[in-house]
Amino acid sequence: MLSLTVSERLALKGRAHQLKPTVMIGNAGLTESVLKEIALTLKTHELIKIRVMAERLQRDEILTAICTQLGAAAVQHIGKILVVYKPNPDAHLIEIKKMPRHKGKKPLTKKQLGNRG
């Protein structure tokens, strides 16, 4: 499972905000064919949203299973939407920039980072 720093996760959350869910997981749960579709979509887009029609605990288990089996990172889990990131060295569509520090010595707050777009 890929791990992200807080600033990387914040940058990816900002990029994922305008995305629409590309994969939907229904009542059958995380099947092999759905996992292959997620892997293919991650290879193409690197950052995707997944809509899951299941209970809260099942969504947590599905997110963990996706990340461990595909070597991806969980960016966000809000309601029935999961955001997953897996870098593709061939495509390299998303470049995560380190978040800048404020002109003073203190780092920027989450609110200030979110306003940077």
CNS distance restraints for C-alpha pairs under 8 A (distance, minus, plus):
assign (resid   1 and name CA) (resid  67 and name CA) 5.57 0.50 0.50
assign (resid   1 and name CA) (resid  68 and name CA) 4.84 0.50 0.50
assign (resid   1 and name CA) (resid  69 and name CA) 7.81 0.50 0.50
assign (resid   1 and name CA) (resid  70 and name CA) 7.60 0.50 0.50
assign (resid   1 and name CA) (resid  71 and name CA) 4.49 0.50 0.50
assign (resid   1 and name CA) (resid  72 and name CA) 5.59 0.50 0.50
assign (resid   1 and name CA) (resid  73 and name CA) 6.18 0.50 0.50
assign (resid   2 and name CA) (resid  67 and name CA) 7.51 0.50 0.50
assign (resid   2 and name CA) (resid  71 and name CA) 5.75 0.50 0.50
assign (resid   2 and name CA) (resid  72 and name CA) 5.21 0.50 0.50
assign (resid   2 and name CA) (resid  73 and name CA) 4.72 0.50 0.50
assign (resid   2 and name CA) (resid  86 and name CA) 7.73 0.50 0.50
assign (resid   3 and name CA) (resid  73 and name CA) 5.84 0.50 0.50
assign (resid   4 and name CA) (resid   8 and name CA) 5.95 0.50 0.50
assign (resid   4 and name CA) (resid   9 and name CA) 6.04 0.50 0.50
assign (resid   4 and name CA) (resid  73 and name CA) 6.99 0.50 0.50
assign (resid   5 and name CA) (resid   9 and name CA) 6.14 0.50 0.50
assign (resid   6 and name CA) (resid  10 and name CA) 6.16 0.50 0.50
assign (resid   7 and name CA) (resid  11 and name CA) 6.20 0.50 0.50
assign (resid   7 and name CA) (resid  98 and name CA) 6.80 0.50 0.50
assign (resid   7 and name CA) (resid  99 and name CA) 6.12 0.50 0.50
assign (resid   8 and name CA) (resid  12 and name CA) 6.20 0.50 0.50
assign (resid   8 and name CA) (resid  96 and name CA) 6.33 0.50 0.50
assign (resid   8 and name CA) (resid  97 and name CA) 7.50 0.50 0.50
assign (resid   8 and name CA) (resid  98 and name CA) 7.07 0.50 0.50
assign (resid   8 and name CA) (resid  99 and name CA) 7.94 0.50 0.50
assign (resid   9 and name CA) (resid  13 and name CA) 6.09 0.50 0.50
assign (resid   9 and name CA) (resid  75 and name CA) 5.79 0.50 0.50
assign (resid  10 and name CA) (resid  14 and name CA) 6.34 0.50 0.50
assign (resid  10 and name CA) (resid 113 and name CA) 7.74 0.50 0.50
assign (resid  10 and name CA) (resid 114 and name CA) 7.50 0.50 0.50
assign (resid  11 and name CA) (resid  15 and name CA) 6.48 0.50 0.50
assign (resid  11 and name CA) (resid  96 and name CA) 6.84 0.50 0.50
assign (resid  11 and name CA) (resid  97 and name CA) 7.65 0.50 0.50
assign (resid  11 and name CA) (resid  99 and name CA) 7.84 0.50 0.50
assign (resid  12 and name CA) (resid  16 and name CA) 6.03 0.50 0.50
assign (resid  12 and name CA) (resid  47 and name CA) 7.89 0.50 0.50
assign (resid  12 and name CA) (resid  75 and name CA) 6.97 0.50 0.50
assign (resid  12 and name CA) (resid  96 and name CA) 7.53 0.50 0.50
assign (resid  13 and name CA) (resid  17 and name CA) 6.19 0.50 0.50
assign (resid  13 and name CA) (resid  75 and name CA) 6.69 0.50 0.50
assign (resid  13 and name CA) (resid  76 and name CA) 6.98 0.50 0.50
assign (resid  14 and name CA) (resid 114 and name CA) 7.13 0.50 0.50
assign (resid  14 and name CA) (resid 117 and name CA) 6.52 0.50 0.50
assign (resid  15 and name CA) (resid  19 and name CA) 7.70 0.50 0.50
assign (resid  16 and name CA) (resid  47 and name CA) 7.07 0.50 0.50
assign (resid  16 and name CA) (resid  48 and name CA) 7.27 0.50 0.50
assign (resid  16 and name CA) (resid  49 and name CA) 7.40 0.50 0.50
assign (resid  16 and name CA) (resid  83 and name CA) 7.27 0.50 0.50
assign (resid  19 and name CA) (resid  48 and name CA) 7.35 0.50 0.50
assign (resid  19 and name CA) (resid  49 and name CA) 6.84 0.50 0.50
assign (resid  20 and name CA) (resid  49 and name CA) 6.47 0.50 0.50
assign (resid  21 and name CA) (resid  48 and name CA) 6.93 0.50 0.50
assign (resid  21 and name CA) (resid  49 and name CA) 4.43 0.50 0.50
assign (resid  21 and name CA) (resid  50 and name CA) 5.09 0.50 0.50
assign (resid  21 and name CA) (resid  51 and name CA) 5.96 0.50 0.50
assign (resid  21 and name CA) (resid  81 and name CA) 7.67 0.50 0.50
assign (resid  22 and name CA) (resid  41 and name CA) 7.81 0.50 0.50
assign (resid  22 and name CA) (resid  48 and name CA) 6.63 0.50 0.50
assign (resid  22 and name CA) (resid  49 and name CA) 6.01 0.50 0.50
assign (resid  22 and name CA) (resid  50 and name CA) 6.13 0.50 0.50
assign (resid  22 and name CA) (resid  51 and name CA) 7.94 0.50 0.50
assign (resid  23 and name CA) (resid  37 and name CA) 7.59 0.50 0.50
assign (resid  23 and name CA) (resid  38 and name CA) 6.77 0.50 0.50
assign (resid  23 and name CA) (resid  49 and name CA) 7.06 0.50 0.50
assign (resid  23 and name CA) (resid  50 and name CA) 4.97 0.50 0.50
assign (resid  23 and name CA) (resid  51 and name CA) 6.42 0.50 0.50
assign (resid  24 and name CA) (resid  50 and name CA) 5.74 0.50 0.50
assign (resid  24 and name CA) (resid  51 and name CA) 4.76 0.50 0.50
assign (resid  24 and name CA) (resid  52 and name CA) 5.91 0.50 0.50
assign (resid  24 and name CA) (resid  53 and name CA) 7.78 0.50 0.50
assign (resid  25 and name CA) (resid  29 and name CA) 5.97 0.50 0.50
assign (resid  25 and name CA) (resid  30 and name CA) 6.59 0.50 0.50
assign (resid  25 and name CA) (resid  34 and name CA) 7.21 0.50 0.50
assign (resid  25 and name CA) (resid  50 and name CA) 7.42 0.50 0.50
assign (resid  25 and name CA) (resid  51 and name CA) 6.22 0.50 0.50
assign (resid  25 and name CA) (resid  52 and name CA) 4.76 0.50 0.50
assign (resid  25 and name CA) (resid  53 and name CA) 6.16 0.50 0.50
assign (resid  26 and name CA) (resid  52 and name CA) 6.35 0.50 0.50
assign (resid  26 and name CA) (resid  53 and name CA) 5.19 0.50 0.50
assign (resid  26 and name CA) (resid  54 and name CA) 7.27 0.50 0.50
assign (resid  27 and name CA) (resid  53 and name CA) 6.43 0.50 0.50
assign (resid  27 and name CA) (resid  54 and name CA) 6.74 0.50 0.50
assign (resid  29 and name CA) (resid  54 and name CA) 7.72 0.50 0.50
assign (resid  29 and name CA) (resid  62 and name CA) 7.91 0.50 0.50
assign (resid  30 and name CA) (resid  34 and name CA) 6.13 0.50 0.50
assign (resid  30 and name CA) (resid  35 and name CA) 6.57 0.50 0.50
assign (resid  30 and name CA) (resid  62 and name CA) 6.62 0.50 0.50
assign (resid  31 and name CA) (resid  35 and name CA) 6.24 0.50 0.50
assign (resid  32 and name CA) (resid  36 and name CA) 6.24 0.50 0.50
assign (resid  33 and name CA) (resid  37 and name CA) 6.26 0.50 0.50
assign (resid  34 and name CA) (resid  38 and name CA) 6.19 0.50 0.50
assign (resid  35 and name CA) (resid  39 and name CA) 6.18 0.50 0.50
assign (resid  35 and name CA) (resid  66 and name CA) 7.23 0.50 0.50
assign (resid  36 and name CA) (resid  40 and name CA) 6.15 0.50 0.50
assign (resid  37 and name CA) (resid  41 and name CA) 6.08 0.50 0.50
assign (resid  38 and name CA) (resid  42 and name CA) 5.99 0.50 0.50
assign (resid  39 and name CA) (resid  43 and name CA) 6.16 0.50 0.50
assign (resid  39 and name CA) (resid  70 and name CA) 6.74 0.50 0.50
assign (resid  40 and name CA) (resid  44 and name CA) 6.38 0.50 0.50
assign (resid  41 and name CA) (resid  45 and name CA) 5.94 0.50 0.50
assign (resid  41 and name CA) (resid  46 and name CA) 7.47 0.50 0.50
assign (resid  41 and name CA) (resid  48 and name CA) 7.44 0.50 0.50
assign (resid  42 and name CA) (resid  46 and name CA) 4.55 0.50 0.50
assign (resid  42 and name CA) (resid  47 and name CA) 6.30 0.50 0.50
assign (resid  42 and name CA) (resid  48 and name CA) 6.57 0.50 0.50
assign (resid  42 and name CA) (resid  85 and name CA) 7.15 0.50 0.50
assign (resid  42 and name CA) (resid  86 and name CA) 6.24 0.50 0.50
assign (resid  43 and name CA) (resid  86 and name CA) 7.54 0.50 0.50
assign (resid  43 and name CA) (resid  87 and name CA) 7.80 0.50 0.50
assign (resid  43 and name CA) (resid  88 and name CA) 6.04 0.50 0.50
assign (resid  44 and name CA) (resid  91 and name CA) 7.48 0.50 0.50
assign (resid  45 and name CA) (resid  93 and name CA) 7.21 0.50 0.50
assign (resid  46 and name CA) (resid  85 and name CA) 5.60 0.50 0.50
assign (resid  46 and name CA) (resid  86 and name CA) 5.15 0.50 0.50
assign (resid  46 and name CA) (resid  87 and name CA) 5.40 0.50 0.50
assign (resid  46 and name CA) (resid  88 and name CA) 6.30 0.50 0.50
assign (resid  46 and name CA) (resid  92 and name CA) 7.95 0.50 0.50
assign (resid  46 and name CA) (resid  93 and name CA) 7.10 0.50 0.50
assign (resid  46 and name CA) (resid  94 and name CA) 7.16 0.50 0.50
assign (resid  47 and name CA) (resid  83 and name CA) 7.21 0.50 0.50
assign (resid  47 and name CA) (resid  84 and name CA) 5.85 0.50 0.50
assign (resid  47 and name CA) (resid  85 and name CA) 4.50 0.50 0.50
assign (resid  47 and name CA) (resid  86 and name CA) 6.63 0.50 0.50
assign (resid  48 and name CA) (resid  83 and name CA) 5.75 0.50 0.50
assign (resid  48 and name CA) (resid  84 and name CA) 5.59 0.50 0.50
assign (resid  48 and name CA) (resid  85 and name CA) 6.63 0.50 0.50
assign (resid  49 and name CA) (resid  81 and name CA) 6.51 0.50 0.50
assign (resid  49 and name CA) (resid  82 and name CA) 5.59 0.50 0.50
assign (resid  49 and name CA) (resid  83 and name CA) 4.54 0.50 0.50
assign (resid  49 and name CA) (resid  84 and name CA) 6.52 0.50 0.50
assign (resid  50 and name CA) (resid  81 and name CA) 5.63 0.50 0.50
assign (resid  50 and name CA) (resid  82 and name CA) 5.04 0.50 0.50
assign (resid  50 and name CA) (resid  83 and name CA) 6.32 0.50 0.50
assign (resid  50 and name CA) (resid  84 and name CA) 7.81 0.50 0.50
assign (resid  51 and name CA) (resid  80 and name CA) 5.60 0.50 0.50
assign (resid  51 and name CA) (resid  81 and name CA) 4.71 0.50 0.50
assign (resid  51 and name CA) (resid  82 and name CA) 6.42 0.50 0.50
assign (resid  52 and name CA) (resid  59 and name CA) 6.67 0.50 0.50
assign (resid  52 and name CA) (resid  80 and name CA) 5.24 0.50 0.50
assign (resid  52 and name CA) (resid  81 and name CA) 6.40 0.50 0.50
assign (resid  52 and name CA) (resid  82 and name CA) 7.55 0.50 0.50
assign (resid  53 and name CA) (resid  80 and name CA) 6.60 0.50 0.50
assign (resid  54 and name CA) (resid  58 and name CA) 6.10 0.50 0.50
assign (resid  54 and name CA) (resid  59 and name CA) 6.16 0.50 0.50
assign (resid  54 and name CA) (resid  80 and name CA) 7.70 0.50 0.50
assign (resid  55 and name CA) (resid  59 and name CA) 6.19 0.50 0.50
assign (resid  56 and name CA) (resid  60 and name CA) 6.43 0.50 0.50
assign (resid  56 and name CA) (resid  79 and name CA) 7.92 0.50 0.50
assign (resid  57 and name CA) (resid  61 and name CA) 6.36 0.50 0.50
assign (resid  58 and name CA) (resid  62 and name CA) 6.03 0.50 0.50
assign (resid  59 and name CA) (resid  63 and name CA) 6.09 0.50 0.50
assign (resid  59 and name CA) (resid  80 and name CA) 7.48 0.50 0.50
assign (resid  60 and name CA) (resid  64 and name CA) 6.26 0.50 0.50
assign (resid  61 and name CA) (resid  65 and name CA) 6.07 0.50 0.50
assign (resid  62 and name CA) (resid  66 and name CA) 6.09 0.50 0.50
assign (resid  63 and name CA) (resid  67 and name CA) 6.23 0.50 0.50
assign (resid  63 and name CA) (resid  74 and name CA) 7.10 0.50 0.50
assign (resid  63 and name CA) (resid  82 and name CA) 7.11 0.50 0.50
assign (resid  64 and name CA) (resid  68 and name CA) 6.11 0.50 0.50
assign (resid  64 and name CA) (resid  74 and name CA) 7.91 0.50 0.50
assign (resid  65 and name CA) (resid  69 and name CA) 5.91 0.50 0.50
assign (resid  66 and name CA) (resid  70 and name CA) 5.89 0.50 0.50
assign (resid  66 and name CA) (resid  71 and name CA) 7.88 0.50 0.50
assign (resid  66 and name CA) (resid  72 and name CA) 7.29 0.50 0.50
assign (resid  67 and name CA) (resid  71 and name CA) 5.38 0.50 0.50
assign (resid  67 and name CA) (resid  72 and name CA) 4.51 0.50 0.50
assign (resid  67 and name CA) (resid  73 and name CA) 5.69 0.50 0.50
assign (resid  67 and name CA) (resid  74 and name CA) 6.53 0.50 0.50
assign (resid  67 and name CA) (resid  84 and name CA) 7.67 0.50 0.50
assign (resid  68 and name CA) (resid  72 and name CA) 6.84 0.50 0.50
assign (resid  71 and name CA) (resid  86 and name CA) 7.19 0.50 0.50
assign (resid  72 and name CA) (resid  84 and name CA) 6.65 0.50 0.50
assign (resid  72 and name CA) (resid  85 and name CA) 5.68 0.50 0.50
assign (resid  72 and name CA) (resid  86 and name CA) 4.62 0.50 0.50
assign (resid  72 and name CA) (resid  87 and name CA) 7.99 0.50 0.50
assign (resid  73 and name CA) (resid  84 and name CA) 5.76 0.50 0.50
assign (resid  73 and name CA) (resid  85 and name CA) 5.20 0.50 0.50
assign (resid  73 and name CA) (resid  86 and name CA) 6.25 0.50 0.50
assign (resid  74 and name CA) (resid  82 and name CA) 7.73 0.50 0.50
assign (resid  74 and name CA) (resid  83 and name CA) 6.30 0.50 0.50
assign (resid  74 and name CA) (resid  84 and name CA) 4.85 0.50 0.50
assign (resid  74 and name CA) (resid  85 and name CA) 6.51 0.50 0.50
assign (resid  75 and name CA) (resid  82 and name CA) 7.79 0.50 0.50
assign (resid  75 and name CA) (resid  83 and name CA) 5.33 0.50 0.50
assign (resid  75 and name CA) (resid  84 and name CA) 5.49 0.50 0.50
assign (resid  75 and name CA) (resid  85 and name CA) 6.59 0.50 0.50
assign (resid  76 and name CA) (resid  82 and name CA) 5.88 0.50 0.50
assign (resid  76 and name CA) (resid  83 and name CA) 5.00 0.50 0.50
assign (resid  76 and name CA) (resid  84 and name CA) 7.25 0.50 0.50
assign (resid  77 and name CA) (resid  81 and name CA) 5.93 0.50 0.50
assign (resid  77 and name CA) (resid  82 and name CA) 4.63 0.50 0.50
assign (resid  77 and name CA) (resid  83 and name CA) 6.36 0.50 0.50
assign (resid  78 and name CA) (resid  82 and name CA) 6.59 0.50 0.50
assign (resid  87 and name CA) (resid  92 and name CA) 6.75 0.50 0.50
assign (resid  87 and name CA) (resid  94 and name CA) 7.69 0.50 0.50
assign (resid  88 and name CA) (resid  92 and name CA) 5.44 0.50 0.50
assign (resid  88 and name CA) (resid  93 and name CA) 7.79 0.50 0.50
assign (resid  99 and name CA) (resid 113 and name CA) 7.49 0.50 0.50
assign (resid 100 and name CA) (resid 108 and name CA) 7.74 0.50 0.50
assign (resid 101 and name CA) (resid 105 and name CA) 7.72 0.50 0.50
assign (resid 101 and name CA) (resid 106 and name CA) 7.23 0.50 0.50
assign (resid 101 and name CA) (resid 107 and name CA) 5.03 0.50 0.50
assign (resid 101 and name CA) (resid 108 and name CA) 5.87 0.50 0.50
assign (resid 102 and name CA) (resid 106 and name CA) 6.32 0.50 0.50
assign (resid 102 and name CA) (resid 107 and name CA) 5.65 0.50 0.50
assign (resid 102 and name CA) (resid 108 and name CA) 5.55 0.50 0.50
assign (resid 108 and name CA) (resid 112 and name CA) 5.86 0.50 0.50
assign (resid 108 and name CA) (resid 113 and name CA) 6.28 0.50 0.50
assign (resid 109 and name CA) (resid 113 and name CA) 6.19 0.50 0.50
assign (resid 110 and name CA) (resid 114 and name CA) 6.05 0.50 0.50
assign (resid 111 and name CA) (resid 115 and name CA) 6.36 0.50 0.50
assign (resid 112 and name CA) (resid 116 and name CA) 6.71 0.50 0.50
assign (resid 113 and name CA) (resid 117 and name CA) 7.70 0.50 0.50
